[in-house]
Amino acid sequence: LLRKEEELKIELAKLEDQLLEDLANATGNILENKELLESLNKTKEKSATITSALEESA
């Protein structure tokens, strides 16, 4: 159980890092960048799933 929690926390940290990298590399108007918006939405969904799993395991 503890290992699973750690894996989820690591995955969440990787998602955050990837999101920051995507934002840093974005050019032009970020609100019109479809790839960035898709990445943001996927990250949001995965983050919610991971957060929910962590709350259930607590």
C-alpha positions as CSV (number, residue, x, y, z in Angstrom):
1,L,0.0,0.0,0.0
2,L,2.8,2.4,0.9
3,R,4.6,1.6,-2.3
4,K,1.5,2.3,-4.4
5,E,1.1,5.6,-2.6
6,E,4.7,6.5,-3.4
7,E,4.3,5.5,-7.0
8,L,1.2,7.7,-7.3
9,K,3.0,10.7,-5.7
10,I,5.9,10.2,-8.1
11,E,3.5,10.0,-11.1
12,L,1.8,13.2,-9.9
13,A,5.2,15.0,-9.6
14,K,6.1,13.9,-13.1
15,L,2.8,15.2,-14.4
16,E,3.5,18.6,-12.8
17,D,7.0,18.7,-14.2
18,Q,5.7,17.9,-17.7
19,L,3.0,20.5,-17.4
20,L,5.6,23.2,-16.4
21,E,7.8,22.1,-19.3
22,D,4.9,22.4,-21.7
23,L,4.1,25.8,-20.4
24,A,7.7,27.0,-20.6
25,N,8.0,25.8,-24.2
26,A,4.7,27.2,-25.3
27,T,4.8,30.0,-27.9
28,G,2.3,32.6,-28.8
29,N,-1.1,32.8,-27.1
30,I,-1.3,29.8,-24.8
31,L,-5.1,30.0,-24.9
32,E,-5.0,29.2,-28.7
33,N,-2.4,26.5,-28.4
34,K,-4.5,23.3,-29.0
35,E,-1.7,20.9,-28.1
36,L,-1.0,22.7,-24.8
37,L,-4.7,22.8,-23.9
38,E,-5.0,19.1,-24.6
39,S,-2.0,18.4,-22.4
40,L,-3.5,20.6,-19.7
41,N,-6.8,18.7,-19.8
42,K,-5.1,15.3,-19.7
43,T,-2.9,16.4,-16.8
44,K,-6.0,17.6,-15.0
45,E,-7.8,14.3,-15.5
46,K,-4.9,12.2,-14.4
47,S,-4.2,14.4,-11.4
48,A,-7.8,14.1,-10.2
49,T,-7.6,10.4,-10.6
50,I,-4.3,10.1,-8.7
51,T,-5.5,12.5,-6.0
52,S,-8.7,10.5,-5.5
53,A,-6.7,7.3,-5.3
54,L,-4.4,8.8,-2.7
55,E,-7.4,10.1,-0.6
56,E,-9.0,6.6,-0.7
57,S,-5.8,5.0,0.5
58,A,-5.4,7.4,3.4
